[in-house]
Structures are given as C-alpha cells and as structure tokens.
Amino acid sequence: MFVDCLGAMAFDELFRALADPTRRDILRRCAASEPSVSRLAQAYPMSFAAVQKHVAVLERAGLVTKERRGREQLVQTDRGAVDRARRALDELESTWRGRVDRMSDLLR
Amino acid sequence: MSVTSVDKDYENLTVTLIADFDVPIDQVWELWSDPRKLERWWGPPGYPATVETHDFAPDGQVKYLMTGPEGDTHHGVWRVTAVDPPTSLEFTDAFAETDGTPIADMPVSTIRVRIVDREGGTRMEVCATFESREEMDTWVGTGSVEGLQEAVGQIDALLVQG
C-alpha cells in the first residue's frame, strides 16, 4: 500500500507541512526563485519569526533546503519532495478508483 | 467502469471522484451502511476487509482489519463526523493498532461522500483528502491534550526569555 513506498514518518511530516496555506505559498515562491528568509518574510503579514518557523517546518519535512550565502539564508523548494506528495495523491486516487470499481461490480 | 470523472487538486491534496450507478440511491447507500457489503469493496485486491465495529452515528467508529496474502493484518478505524442517510457521510480514516487506537505518524485521510438521485440512477461523489496529524490529535485522547499543553508551555517559556 502507499505507506510502504514513502515511509510513515516522512509521510506524516510531509502532509503536516503541506496542510498550511502559507507554507504552500512559500513552496511556490521558493520553486520559482531562491529568496532569502528575510525577503520571504516581507511577503506575508506576519512576523519574521513566524515566517522563519514555517520555513523550518518545510525544511524538516524535506520540502525546502536552506543555503547560507553571506549573511543571508536562501530557501529553495526541493522538487523531489513535492513529487513524493503528488505520488501519494496519485495513490489515493487509484485506491478510490479501485473501490468504486468494486462497488460497481457489487451493484451489477 | 462507472467512474464518471476524477479531479485531482495537488494544491489541496484532494481527490474528487464522481461515479454514476444504474441503481436506486438506497442500494448505493447500503454499500456503506451495511458492514457485510462494505467489507466486500473497501480492501484492495488481496487484502479483504473484515468490519468489526460499525457505528454510523456522529462520533461513531467503524473498526476494520484487512488480511493480506501472508496472513498479515492491517487495522484501520473511521471516525464518523457526519451522517445523513442515504445522502451524505463524512469520516476520517486512520491506520490503527489492533484495539482500534489510531497509530501516530501514519497518514490520515478525510472522506466526504454525497449521494444523489440522478436520471433514474444514482450519482455518488467521493472527496478524499489527506489530513494533518494536528487535525486528528483531538480524537486520540488525553495524551495529545497533554502534548498540546506542553507545547503551549514551551511557547510561554520562549516569550519570557524573549
């Protein structure tokens, strides 16, 4: 089943990280460019510390990587991790397609 | 093949399936409400399901296990959040210990089902989405509440250090 291919721990962190709209927005921005944490912080109506915390959650889930450049921390989205989340959704789809097919057989 | 359409929303990690059946609405509802029927379609091929508890009421639970080809068993539990026969059902599905306690750190999904009459048949819409662990901590019990209080305590400590 789908859990096996992802590893349960990683899976939970991944979805917890993705469950927040601000974090999903951060992912989008950091896929398009490689902003610093302070640049990112300017984009949201919240404190620098709050944005930093969101970035930390994403980093723990393996969705972004941070790279120190001079005095700045640059944040970049890890495409591979985002792909894992997409595959999990694909698995969910195929699980339900199978279920609906079996329901359909039972109703025949 | 009765799946009419599938919509995948990668942004919100949601899959929505629409299926049309040539039978009256009650027969479709029974696939969910009758545990003997439910166990005939819930498990994937090779993993037949056995429904042990089936309480279709708000806050009710459905406990099941799936038996694999090696005799391996995989337990799961639903927590029903809303039920209105024969048209709607909402529940959270989690992997569970043998006693039905949800397992920490395993994926949880929320499923919303809508069933309506349509042109002499029945249309069923299933919307499945991944749930964050935080969402479902509320139903795991006191352990999590303590965990939350601990976390709040830590935030307080940070503010004091400020």
Interface residues (C-beta under 8 A of the other chain):
Chain A: M1 F2 V3 A8 M9 F11 D12 F15 R16 L18 A19 D20 R24 A85 R86 A88 L89 D90 L92 E93 T95 W96 R97 G98 R99 V100 D101 R102 M103 S104 D105 L106 L107
Chain B: M1 S2 V3 V6 K8 Y10 E11 L13 V15 L17 A19 F21 D22 V23 Q27 V28 L31 K37 R40 W41 W42 P44 P45 Y47 H74 F95 D105 M106 P107 S109 M124 V126 A128 F130 E131 S132 R133 E134 E135
